Amino acid sequence: QVQLVESGGGLVQAGGSLRLSCAASARISSDYAMGWYRQGPENQRELVARLINGDNTIYADSVKGRFTISRDNAKNTAYLQMNDLKPEDTAVYYCNAHRTTWPPDNYWGQGTQVTVSS
């Protein structure tokens, strides 16, 4: 069982930056896609960014050009660099590791709060 622990959240003014980290308790193989999701107070959990096979990225339209997902396999850590933050980015951000091959496997972190003030 792999545990994912997010860190790096906090309070920032609009236009500021934060870098979220997701540390895994064990090595996560390359057939796992790493993703960041977020959930606002009255919203469903939504995909923010996903990294597949190390170089194939998917971003929500609302964060394209502002957020960057990356992964350091040597450190078993994934990152989400968030620039030009907006109040609507306020949410709890969750890290996810999802196996893209058989059998299916899926891990979630506990979440980290990001609050952007206007």
N, CA, C and O of each residue as an XYZ file, in Angstrom:
472
protein
N       0.848     -1.188      0.000
C       0.000      0.000      0.000
C       0.890      1.247      0.000
O       1.763      1.398      0.855
N       0.661      2.118     -0.950
C       1.435      3.344     -1.069
C       0.662      4.484     -0.432
O      -0.547      4.610     -0.625
N       1.354      5.302      0.316
C       0.746      6.507      0.872
C       1.267      7.726      0.122
O       2.456      7.820     -0.184
N       0.373      8.648     -0.165
C       0.725      9.903     -0.814
C       0.490     11.036      0.182
O      -0.572     11.118      0.799
N       1.472     11.896      0.333
C       1.369     13.004      1.273
C       1.630     14.309      0.535
O       2.720     14.537      0.010
N       0.618     15.156      0.504
C       0.762     16.457     -0.146
C       1.282     17.494      0.834
O       1.070     17.398      2.043
N       1.959     18.473      0.292
C       2.420     19.613      1.082
C       2.560     20.811      0.154
O       2.513     20.673     -1.069
N       2.733     21.980      0.743
C       2.978     23.179     -0.050
C       1.786     24.104     -0.193
O       1.903     25.186     -0.769
N       0.648     23.692      0.323
C      -0.512     24.567      0.241
C      -0.388     25.734      1.205
O       0.528     25.789      2.025
N      -1.321     26.661      1.092
C      -1.303     27.808      1.979
C      -2.145     28.942      1.451
O      -2.966     28.773      0.550
N      -1.922     30.107      2.036
C      -2.650     31.317      1.657
C      -1.728     32.196      0.815
O      -0.590     32.468      1.197
N      -2.233     32.632     -0.326
C      -1.439     33.464     -1.221
C      -2.343     34.509     -1.855
O      -3.541     34.284     -2.030
N      -1.769     35.640     -2.194
C      -2.545     36.673     -2.874
C      -2.689     36.344     -4.350
O      -1.870     35.632     -4.931
N      -3.732     36.870     -4.930
C      -3.938     36.686     -6.363
C      -2.701     37.159     -7.127
O      -2.121     38.201     -6.819
N      -2.312     36.369     -8.130
C      -1.119     36.647     -8.902
C       0.121     35.965     -8.371
O       1.155     35.949     -9.037
N       0.030     35.407     -7.187
C       1.161     34.741     -6.575
C       1.340     33.314     -7.066
O       0.620     32.844     -7.946
N       2.317     32.638     -6.475
C       2.662     31.279     -6.875
C       2.787     30.361     -5.660
O       3.114     30.790     -4.554
N       2.519     29.106     -5.907
C       2.761     28.051     -4.931
C       3.244     26.818     -5.672
O       2.924     26.618     -6.844
N       4.011     26.000     -4.983
C       4.391     24.695     -5.537
C       3.944     23.614     -4.566
O       4.388     23.550     -3.420
N       3.061     22.776     -5.058
C       2.604     21.639     -4.270
C       3.514     20.442     -4.520
O       4.003     20.231     -5.630
N       3.727     19.672     -3.472
C       4.508     18.443     -3.583
C       3.653     17.266     -3.146
O       2.787     17.392     -2.281
N       3.910     16.136     -3.754
C       3.214     14.888     -3.412
C       4.280     13.823     -3.244
O       4.833     13.324     -4.224
N       4.562     13.478     -2.001
C       5.598     12.493     -1.713
C       4.971     11.122     -1.514
O       4.041     10.958     -0.724
N       5.485     10.155     -2.234
C       5.003      8.780     -2.111
C       5.876      8.012     -1.132
O       7.085      8.227     -1.050
N       5.233      7.103     -0.385
C       5.958      6.327      0.630
C       6.801      5.223      0.023
O       7.655      4.643      0.694
N       6.561      4.934     -1.247
C       7.331      3.914     -1.946
C       7.422      4.303     -3.411
O       6.738      5.204     -3.895
N       8.302      3.576     -4.096
C       8.465      3.884     -5.519
C       7.159      3.626     -6.259
O       6.492      2.615     -6.039
N       6.808      4.554     -7.136
C       5.645      4.388     -7.995
C       6.161      4.178     -9.409
O       6.874      5.022     -9.954
N       5.801      3.061     -9.990
C       6.354      2.707    -11.289
C       5.814      3.617    -12.383
O       4.834      4.338    -12.199
N       6.486      3.560    -13.524
C       6.176      4.477    -14.617
C       4.824      4.208    -15.259
O       4.336      5.044    -16.020
N       4.203      3.066    -14.975
C       2.883      2.822    -15.548
C       1.762      3.435    -14.720
O       0.583      3.213    -14.993
N       2.137      4.203    -13.717
C       1.156      4.981    -12.965
C       1.156      6.410    -13.495
O       2.205      7.037    -13.640
N      -0.033      6.905    -13.778
C      -0.184      8.314    -14.082
C      -0.291      9.074    -12.765
O      -0.981      8.646    -11.839
N       0.397     10.200    -12.697
C       0.292     11.058    -11.515
C      -0.637     12.217    -11.849
O      -0.555     12.811    -12.924
N      -1.512     12.522    -10.917
C      -2.465     13.587    -11.191
C      -2.715     14.460     -9.970
O      -2.506     14.054     -8.827
N      -3.162     15.649    -10.251
C      -3.616     16.582     -9.217
C      -5.077     16.909     -9.497
O      -5.459     17.228    -10.622
N      -5.877     16.822     -8.449
C      -7.293     17.157     -8.512
C      -7.563     18.226     -7.459
O      -6.759     18.435     -6.550
N      -8.689     18.889     -7.592
C      -9.058     19.865     -6.570
C     -10.567     19.836     -6.343
O     -11.349     19.442     -7.207
N     -10.931     20.268     -5.157
C     -12.338     20.316     -4.795
C     -12.594     21.569     -3.975
O     -12.074     21.727     -2.871
N     -13.407     22.456     -4.539
C     -13.810     23.664     -3.844
C     -14.948     23.386     -2.881
O     -15.466     22.270     -2.841
N     -15.348     24.394     -2.097
C     -16.374     24.198     -1.049
C     -17.692     23.649     -1.579
O     -18.353     22.867     -0.898
N     -18.074     24.042     -2.764
C     -19.379     23.603     -3.275
C     -19.249     22.905     -4.617
O     -20.208     22.824     -5.385
N     -18.044     22.399     -4.891
C     -17.822     21.798     -6.200
C     -17.468     20.321     -6.078
O     -17.061     19.843     -5.019
N     -17.634     19.625     -7.176
C     -17.159     18.247     -7.238
C     -15.647     18.245     -7.450
O     -15.078     19.232     -7.916
N     -15.013     17.153     -7.112
C     -13.581     17.032     -7.344
C     -13.339     17.024     -8.849
O     -14.000     16.303     -9.596
N     -12.379     17.841     -9.278
C     -12.108     17.952    -10.695
C     -10.626     17.755    -10.977
O      -9.771     18.037    -10.138
N     -10.347     17.267    -12.170
C      -8.965     17.082    -12.593
C      -8.332     18.432    -12.871
O      -8.913     19.271    -13.559
N      -7.139     18.636    -12.333
C      -6.371     19.848    -12.609
C      -5.280     19.538    -13.629
O      -5.136     20.242    -14.628
N      -4.520     18.490    -13.373
C      -3.415     18.142    -14.275
C      -3.086     16.676    -14.094
O      -3.260     16.110    -13.015
N      -2.603     16.065    -15.179
C      -2.213     14.667    -15.126
C      -0.964     14.471    -15.966
O      -0.812     15.064    -17.034
N      -0.085     13.637    -15.469
C       1.162     13.319    -16.169
C       1.190     11.824    -16.416
O       1.135     11.028    -15.478
N       1.277     11.448    -17.683
C       1.230     10.037    -18.070
C       2.520      9.686    -18.782
O       2.982     10.432    -19.645
N       3.104      8.550    -18.422
C       4.316      8.057    -19.083
C       5.453      9.076    -19.059
O       6.318      9.078    -19.935
N       5.439      9.922    -18.066
C       6.552     10.825    -17.859
C       6.559     12.090    -18.674
O       7.215     13.058    -18.288
N       5.841     12.122    -19.807
C       5.918     13.323    -20.622
C       4.605     13.715    -21.302
O       4.547     14.719    -22.013
N       3.582     12.944    -21.090
C       2.281     13.258    -21.695
C       1.421     13.946    -20.640
O       1.033     13.326    -19.650
N       1.127     15.214    -20.852
C       0.410     15.984    -19.843
C      -0.991     16.373    -20.308
O      -1.242     16.591    -21.494
N      -1.874     16.450    -19.349
C      -3.243     16.926    -19.576
C      -3.529     17.988    -18.524
O      -3.229     17.798    -17.345
N      -4.108     19.099    -18.947
C      -4.448     20.173    -18.020
C      -5.903     20.583    -18.202
O      -6.438     20.554    -19.310
N      -6.523     20.961    -17.110
C      -7.834     21.586    -17.205
C      -7.689     22.914    -17.946
O      -6.679     23.603    -17.797
N      -8.670     23.263    -18.724
C      -8.597     24.501    -19.498
C      -8.357     25.708    -18.590
O      -7.679     26.658    -18.982
N      -8.903     25.670    -17.399
C      -8.822     26.812    -16.497
C      -7.418     27.062    -15.953
O      -7.146     28.135    -15.415
N      -6.521     26.076    -16.089
C      -5.168     26.236    -15.532
C      -4.087     26.198    -16.600
O      -2.912     26.398    -16.291
N      -4.455     25.948    -17.840
C      -3.450     25.874    -18.911
C      -2.660     27.171    -18.993
O      -3.221     28.267    -18.960
N      -1.346     27.020    -19.100
C      -0.469     28.180    -19.173
C      -0.076     28.740    -17.824
O       0.809     29.592    -17.742
N      -0.722     28.275    -16.759
C      -0.405     28.775    -15.418
C       0.166     27.697    -14.509
O       1.022     27.979    -13.670
N      -0.302     26.465    -14.670
C       0.113     25.346    -13.825
C       0.991     24.388    -14.624
O       0.813     24.222    -15.831
N       1.943     23.761    -13.929
C       2.806     22.769    -14.554
C       2.951     21.579    -13.628
O       3.315     21.731    -12.462
N       2.668     20.398    -14.143
C       2.850     19.175    -13.372
C       4.179     18.546    -13.756
O       4.580     18.569    -14.920
N       4.853     17.984    -12.761
C       6.122     17.314    -13.025
C       6.298     16.185    -12.025
O       5.518     16.023    -11.086
N       7.341     15.417    -12.257
C       7.562     14.223    -11.432
C       9.053     13.985    -11.330
O       9.775     14.081    -12.322
N       9.513     13.673    -10.131
C      10.902     13.306     -9.892
C      10.904     11.870     -9.389
O      10.657     11.622     -8.208
N      11.180     10.930    -10.274
C      11.112      9.515     -9.898
C      12.155      9.159     -8.851
O      11.925      8.276     -8.024
N      13.286      9.828     -8.876
C      14.340      9.525     -7.895
C      13.890      9.876     -6.483
O      14.340      9.267     -5.512
N      13.010     10.850     -6.371
C      12.519     11.278     -5.057
C      11.116     10.756     -4.763
O      10.548     11.058     -3.713
N      10.557      9.977     -5.682
C       9.182      9.472     -5.524
C       8.219     10.616     -5.236
O       7.338     10.499     -4.384
N       8.390     11.704     -5.940
C       7.623     12.912     -5.660
C       7.083     13.514     -6.951
O       7.771     13.563     -7.970
N       5.845     13.966     -6.882
C       5.243     14.717     -7.973
C       5.013     16.151     -7.502
O       4.876     16.417     -6.308
N       4.976     17.058     -8.459
C       4.843     18.474     -8.125
C       3.751     19.118     -8.969
O       3.407     18.648    -10.054
N       3.229     20.191     -8.440
C       2.334     21.048     -9.220
C       2.770     22.486     -8.969
O       2.538     23.047     -7.899
N       3.401     23.061     -9.974
C       3.791     24.463     -9.899
C       2.605     25.306    -10.345
O       2.093     25.138    -11.452
N       2.179     26.206     -9.481
C       1.003     27.024     -9.772
C       1.409     28.493     -9.783
O       1.832     29.041     -8.765
N       1.277     29.109    -10.922
C       1.616     30.519    -11.085
C       0.374     31.332    -11.411
O      -0.646     30.794    -11.842
N       0.478     32.639    -11.196
C      -0.635     33.547    -11.501
C      -1.939     33.030    -10.899
O      -2.954     32.910    -11.585
N      -1.889     32.735     -9.639
C      -3.049     32.150     -8.979
C      -4.206     33.135     -8.922
O      -4.015     34.346     -8.805
N      -5.398     32.588     -9.006
C      -6.630     33.367     -8.998
C      -7.513     32.908     -7.844
O      -7.388     31.772     -7.386
N      -8.407     33.778     -7.366
C      -9.296     33.359     -6.262
C     -10.081     32.084     -6.583
O     -10.374     31.295     -5.684
N     -10.415     31.881     -7.840
C     -11.175     30.682     -8.204
C     -10.337     29.409     -8.149
O     -10.869     28.310     -8.308
N      -9.036     29.548     -7.924
C      -8.187     28.367     -7.717
C      -8.266     27.862     -6.279
O      -7.712     26.810     -5.960
N      -8.944     28.597     -5.419
C      -9.081     28.181     -4.026
C      -9.786     26.838     -3.936
O     -10.887     26.668     -4.460
N      -9.150     25.890     -3.272
C      -9.700     24.536     -3.173
C      -8.757     23.688     -2.327
O      -7.649     24.104     -1.986
N      -9.223     22.497     -2.003
C      -8.334     21.471     -1.467
C      -7.776     20.702     -2.662
O      -8.529     20.228     -3.513
N      -6.468     20.585     -2.715
C      -5.797     19.916     -3.826
C      -5.357     18.525     -3.382
O      -4.746     18.351     -2.328
N      -5.686     17.546     -4.212
C      -5.389     16.152     -3.918
C      -4.448     15.569     -4.961
O      -4.575     15.829     -6.158
N      -3.520     14.789     -4.483
C      -2.619     14.057     -5.363
C      -3.201     12.664     -5.625
O      -3.830     12.068     -4.750
N      -2.986     12.166     -6.819
C      -3.510     10.853     -7.199
C      -2.474     10.091     -8.007
O      -1.789     10.659     -8.857
N      -2.370      8.805     -7.731
C      -1.550      7.905     -8.546
C      -2.466      6.822     -9.075
O      -3.116      6.122     -8.299
N      -2.523      6.681    -10.373
C      -3.479      5.776    -11.016
C      -2.734      4.888    -12.007
O      -2.099      5.379    -12.940
N      -2.821      3.565    -11.792
C      -2.141      2.649    -12.712
C      -2.866      2.621    -14.049
O      -4.089      2.483    -14.099
N      -2.122      2.750    -15.106
C      -2.713      2.774    -16.444
C      -2.709      1.412    -17.118
O      -3.192      1.271    -18.241
N      -2.155      0.389    -16.425
C      -2.148     -0.972    -16.942
C      -2.954     -1.877    -16.014
O      -3.469     -1.423    -14.992
N      -3.062     -3.153    -16.368
C      -3.822     -4.105    -15.552
C      -2.912     -4.699    -14.494
O      -1.742     -4.942    -14.789
N      -3.381     -4.947    -13.279
C      -4.719     -4.654    -12.758
C      -4.824     -3.188    -12.309
O      -3.815     -2.539    -12.035
N      -6.021     -2.697    -12.241
C      -6.170     -1.292    -11.834
C      -5.718     -1.085    -10.391
O      -5.845     -1.967     -9.541
N      -5.188      0.109    -10.146
C      -4.723      0.467     -8.816
C      -4.795      1.984     -8.708
O      -4.571      2.692     -9.690
N      -5.103      2.475     -7.530
C      -5.382      3.903     -7.390
C      -5.084      4.353     -5.966
O      -5.508      3.709     -5.006
N      -4.365      5.445     -5.831
C      -4.052      5.986     -4.513
C      -4.378      7.481     -4.483
O      -4.244      8.191     -5.480
N      -4.813      7.931     -3.299
C      -5.109      9.351     -3.083
C      -4.350      9.856     -1.861
O      -4.136      9.125     -0.894
N      -3.953     11.109     -1.927
C      -3.425     11.759     -0.748
C      -4.560     12.353      0.080
O      -5.730     12.245     -0.286
N      -4.204     12.976      1.188
C      -5.206     13.500      2.114
C      -5.636     14.915      1.752
O      -6.627     15.414      2.285
N      -4.916     15.556      0.868
C      -5.282     16.886      0.404
C      -4.526     17.992      1.120
O      -4.124     17.848      2.275
N      -4.344     19.094      0.415
C      -3.730     20.283      0.992
C      -4.534     21.502      0.544
O      -4.916     21.614     -0.621
N      -4.780     22.399      1.471
C      -5.630     23.551      1.189
C      -4.835     24.658      0.502
O      -3.745     25.026      0.940
N      -5.395     25.169     -0.567
C      -4.861     26.343     -1.250
C      -5.934     27.426     -1.203
O      -7.062     27.214     -1.648
N      -5.576     28.576     -0.664
C      -6.499     29.699     -0.585
C      -5.867     30.908     -1.258
O      -4.766     31.326     -0.898
N      -6.564     31.461     -2.227
C      -6.065     32.624     -2.966
C      -6.958     33.810     -2.642
O      -8.159     33.787     -2.910
N      -6.369     34.835     -2.070
C      -7.134     36.032     -1.713
C      -7.073     37.054     -2.841
O      -6.084     37.148     -3.568
N      -8.136     37.804     -2.964
C      -8.200     38.807     -4.036
C      -7.622     40.140     -3.598
O      -7.600     41.090     -4.380
